[in-house]
Amino acid sequence: MTYVILQSCCNDASCVAVCPVDCIHPTPDEPNFMQAEMLHIDPETCIDCGACADECPVDAIQLDDDLAEDQRAYLDLNAQYYEALPMTCTSAVDNPKPWRTDDFSDLRVAVVGSGPAGFYAAKDLQTLRVAQVEVFDRLLTPYGLARFGVAPDHQATKGVTAMFQSLGKKKNLHVNLGIDVGQHISHAELLEHHDAVIYAVGASLDRQLGIEGEDLVGSHAANEFVAWYNGHPEYANHQFDLSGERAVIIGNGNVALDIARMLLANTDHLEKTDMAQHALDALQNSNIREVVVVGRRGPAQAAYTNPEILALLSHEGIDVIIDQTEAATDDITQTILDDRRTESSVRAKVRSAQEAATRIASGARKRLVLRYLHSPVKFDGREGRLDSVTLVRNRLELLEDGTVVAVRTSTTEEMKANIVFRSVGYRGSSVSDVPFDDHQGIIPNLDGKVIDPHTGEPLPGVYVTGWIKRGPTGVIGTNKQCAGQTVDQLLQDHLRGDLTAPIHPAGSVRTLIAERCPDAIGFDEWGRVDTAEQAAGAALSRPRVKFVDTESILVAARGLHDR
Ligand code: NAP
């Protein structure tokens, strides 16, 4: 028997630390860890002790005997990792942190952003027990993308918030919700009240395609739709025209697959999730029967991860259609597959696309069409509304550095659609008075230490973690290692005496906030909101019913909600 890691793997490597036989890889010490799609258990080495399954925050680990039929592909996915990459490294358990708690007894740190990146950083600092941590978020609800990004049908992934929730009870960690840094309190003021500030503000803006028709009604950024179906208060009133039969999604990353699943899912299933009620209502009335996901390169370069595509390929009630010529192995793909250094995840993507391309459609009412080797060239409309998408066929070209790029051919096709989602990645936005790299959409940094872009020198006491540090890559648990690196830098700087002590007494920042922001709430008030949401959900056999407007959240936070 062996344990198997499944689709909801969050990569936070909690399992690695408890495995007594070092059979889960990549570990955070291995070079490919930060790029890993998921972690894998070596079936040959696993001793079935179950320690990993007990530790996993998102219930992603199961015994092979207990796998459902549609989960058996993950057994192969785990094993194939070890066929390609025999184990060499030692476990992170052998590498305990060297910190002495007493060295940090007067340390005060502000963490801006309460998503996974911010909370993982806050947790590392809180664990020192003596450091004082103030977390700030501009929204009245915590957890960032774990609340507003993770798809509603991935409830297990949201399980990571239980760990963050327990942090809210710690004496040396305080959460301030509804505080916009840059508006309610400045960067300079935060530094006057703390030894250091860590920015974990994510990357919430969409990237542009730069093509004609991008601004037509019916052309939406992926982040707008994701925030809408997840009940983000700033997107709750957005409208999406789901009256047509086809939706097109440009880009084939995991966000594109999330959107495709939401558009094609059986709403009976979504009714059991925490999807915002307005989105459920709209999807119940949706006419969309076909979603076309357009990738500009081939299956070997698809941006989605194997756990996600495997889940979609076995999705009940949806025919997945792939054109055999688009999934075929061309010379460049063959060269990649022949290269022994090619990762097992790349081989798995080619294999799954080619296998799906040979399937005979069952005639299901809903279809997911996965296109490869096509880019959008323009969106056309009538009277300002989207009417069609023009795609151009690409061929692959292998550059000297090993990168595979899409090169346009002269073959184009027009596809009728009145809704399109541009799912081509996210970018960060700037914070007042903090350097910003507009080209990359991140705060410039060296391993988490924010640098002055003109001199390249670190700015004392200013740090960064998560997507605003490294760009929008990785899954939730990737942020744990990312935050660990940033916090290590901060603690080393503190020990070296490189941080400037705050000029205001401990706790005075809360007085300042109370004066400027009477509607700000703390974690206790958030606890009331959480309880009210869960109670409303319990009545409907749902995990929660989210409040989607500021007024309702404040009413619940004050304990005045009576639903
Ligand atoms: P992503 O993985 O970076 O995918 C972006 C996609 O857009 C790629 O297919 C990319 O193609 C394409 N693209 C970029 N520019 C384009 C252009 N000008 N024309 C056509 N296509 C273009 O981004 P994402 O899907 O937004 O995901 C962000 C991160 O969140 C990822 O790390 C993802 O794994 C993670 N995430 C994970 C989950 C999950 O685990 N369930 C769910 C959601 C998000 P190229 O590859 O050719 O550049």
Boltz pocket constraint, residues with backbone or C-beta under 6 A from the ligand:
constraints:
  - pocket:
      binder: B
      contacts: [[A, 7], [A, 9], [A, 149], [A, 208], [A, 209], [A, 250], [A, 251], [A, 252], [A, 253], [A, 254], [A, 255], [A, 256], [A, 258], [A, 294], [A, 295], [A, 296], [A, 297], [A, 301], [A, 302], [A, 303], [A, 304], [A, 305], [A, 308], [A, 374], [A, 375], [A, 376], [A, 423], [A, 424], [A, 425], [A, 426], [A, 472], [A, 473], [A, 474], [A, 475]]
      max_distance: 6.0
